[in-house]
Amino acid sequence: MVGAVSPSSKSLGKKMLSNIDFSKDKLIVELGPGTGVFTDLIINKMADDARLLVFELNDNFYNSLSSRINDPRVKIIHDSAEFIHKYIGETEKLDVVISSLPLMVFPEKLRQDVVNESFDCLKDTGKYIQFQYSLQSKKLLESKYDQVKIQFTIKNFPPAFVYNCTKK
Ligand SMILES: C[S@@+](CC[C@H](N)C(=O)[O-])C[C@H]1O[C@@H](n2cnc3c(N)ncnc32)[C@H](O)[C@@H]1O
C-alpha cells in the first residue's frame, strides 16, 4: 500500500510542484501524502485563498498528518483516492492533482478508478502530476491525457520519473 522504501526527497517534491502556478491553481488535491514531504512544500507555496484536500488511507500517516497540520486551507481526508468527488462541490473542478500513489502495485480496477476519478474531477485546463519509479505508467496516462511530459530526477532514492499530464 505504501509502495516506497523511504519518504521522497524535497528535491523530488520541488520537481513535482515546478509546473504549478500557485497564483492561479487554487483547488489542489494531494493523493498519498505519507509523512507529508510534498504536503509541507505545497502549504508553503499555496495562495492564502487556495484549498488543499489531502487523501491518505493509512491510519498512522492520517493520524500523524491530522495532528501535525493545523491550517484552515488544508483538509486531511481519511479516504481512498478514487472518492475525490465526495469532498468537492457538485459544480467544482480541480486545478491540480498531485499523486504519489504506487499505481503499478494497485489492482487493475483500483488503478483505473483512481486515474479516471482524477481526470473527471479536473478542470479542462487542470494538471495531473504523478511520480513513479518507472516508465510503466506512461501508456496508462497517455490513454487518458492528451499531453504527458516526463521529467526524471536522480536526487531521490530510488530515482524517480515525474509525469506532468494535461488534457489539451
Ligand atoms: C509511495 S508513498 C508516498 C508518500 C509520500 N508522498 C512521499 O512521496 O514520500 C504512497 C502513499 O499512498 C498512500 N495510499 C496508498 N493507497 C492509497 C489510496 N487508495 N488512497 C489514498 N492514499 C493511498 C500510502 O498509504 C502512502 O502513504
The ligand as an SDF file (V2000), in Angstrom:
LIG
                    3D

 27 29  0  0  0  0  0  0  0  0999 V2000
    4.8340    5.9610   -2.2310 C   0  0  0  0  0  0  0  0  0  0  0  0
    4.0210    6.5260   -0.7460 S   0  0  0  0  0  0  0  0  0  0  0  0
    4.3140    8.2570   -0.9710 C   0  0  0  0  0  0  0  0  0  0  0  0
    4.4160    9.0540    0.2940 C   0  0  0  0  0  0  0  0  0  0  0  0
    4.9250   10.4960    0.1450 C   0  0  0  0  0  0  0  0  0  0  0  0
    4.0750   11.3090   -0.7130 N   0  0  0  0  0  0  0  0  0  0  0  0
    6.3230   10.5290   -0.3820 C   0  0  0  0  0  0  0  0  0  0  0  0
    6.4900   10.7530   -1.5870 O   0  0  0  0  0  0  0  0  0  0  0  0
    7.2440   10.2880    0.4140 O   0  0  0  0  0  0  0  0  0  0  0  0
    2.2920    6.2650   -1.1740 C   0  0  0  0  0  0  0  0  0  0  0  0
    1.2600    6.7320   -0.1690 C   0  0  0  0  0  0  0  0  0  0  0  0
   -0.0410    6.4910   -0.7180 O   0  0  0  0  0  0  0  0  0  0  0  0
   -0.9120    6.0240    0.3310 C   0  0  0  0  0  0  0  0  0  0  0  0
   -2.0190    5.2970   -0.3120 N   0  0  0  0  0  0  0  0  0  0  0  0
   -1.9730    4.0410   -0.8440 C   0  0  0  0  0  0  0  0  0  0  0  0
   -3.1480    3.7400   -1.3970 N   0  0  0  0  0  0  0  0  0  0  0  0
   -3.9650    4.8160   -1.2240 C   0  0  0  0  0  0  0  0  0  0  0  0
   -5.3060    5.1110   -1.6070 C   0  0  0  0  0  0  0  0  0  0  0  0
   -6.0560    4.2250   -2.2670 N   0  0  0  0  0  0  0  0  0  0  0  0
   -5.8240    6.3330   -1.2880 N   0  0  0  0  0  0  0  0  0  0  0  0
   -5.0640    7.2460   -0.6080 C   0  0  0  0  0  0  0  0  0  0  0  0
   -3.7930    7.0180   -0.2150 N   0  0  0  0  0  0  0  0  0  0  0  0
   -3.2440    5.8230   -0.5260 C   0  0  0  0  0  0  0  0  0  0  0  0
    0.0030    5.1810    1.1970 C   0  0  0  0  0  0  0  0  0  0  0  0
   -0.5380    4.9940    2.4790 O   0  0  0  0  0  0  0  0  0  0  0  0
    1.2890    6.0240    1.1740 C   0  0  0  0  0  0  0  0  0  0  0  0
    1.2730    6.9860    2.1930 O   0  0  0  0  0  0  0  0  0  0  0  0
  1  2  1  0
  2  3  1  0
  2 10  1  0
  3  4  1  0
  4  5  1  0
  5  6  1  0
  5  7  1  0
  7  8  2  0
  7  9  1  0
 10 11  1  0
 11 12  1  0
 11 26  1  0
 12 13  1  0
 13 14  1  0
 13 24  1  0
 14 15  1  0
 14 23  1  0
 15 16  2  0
 16 17  1  0
 17 18  1  0
 17 23  2  0
 18 19  1  0
 18 20  2  0
 20 21  1  0
 21 22  2  0
 22 23  1  0
 24 25  1  0
 24 26  1  0
 26 27  1  0
M  CHG  2   2   1   9  -1
M  END
$$$$
